[in-house]
Amino acid sequence: MNLYTYIAHNNSSGANELLSNYGFQATDSISELISRLKIIVRKYKKVALQDISEIHPDKSLLESFTKSFTSDKDFAYATGRTPGFAEPEVVEPTPFKPEAPSSFEPTSSSNFDAKEVVSEIKEVKKEILREKLKRDRRARDRKMKEMQTSPILLLAVGFAVGYIIAKK
């Protein structure tokens, strides 16, 4: 038994009233009520379903599942704050004050040597490349090890050996 059949059998007068709001004539035929209820739901979708829920014979039972009768005091801790404690103080951030830009001016007393810095950067770059190559080799070796013990590879080798033996 579907929803339309249940409503047509248990609340045919309510169904006829609802259908008259949608422009249908009242009928005594249960099968006609069922088909008309289906028609309005197909045509008006959500609005018609809401109207049908209003005439449902078990409306009060269904509402008892959807409405909450608990007070807001039962949800006092839902915000994460315990009642009775003071509200946390909100401290406004201090505004950012940028310092005056300092200009870098190499002097004769500074030990700044551009050639040394460039050579250090090159060394760091070479070291990074070496580490990358080592990681790539390790990853390739790991993949090769996995391939050697792969169940699919072992199965393929087994079939090939079996085929060669059966051929002789």
Protein Blocks (a to p, Z undefined) as FASTA:
>chain_A
ZZklmmmmmmmmlmmmmmmmnopacdfbfklmmmmmmmmmmmnmmmmmmmmmmmgmklmm
mmmmmpccbdfklmmmmnopaehiacddddddddddddddddddddfkbccdfklmmmmm
mmmmmmmmmmmmmmmmmmmmmmmmmmmmgmklmmmmmmmmmmmmmmZZ
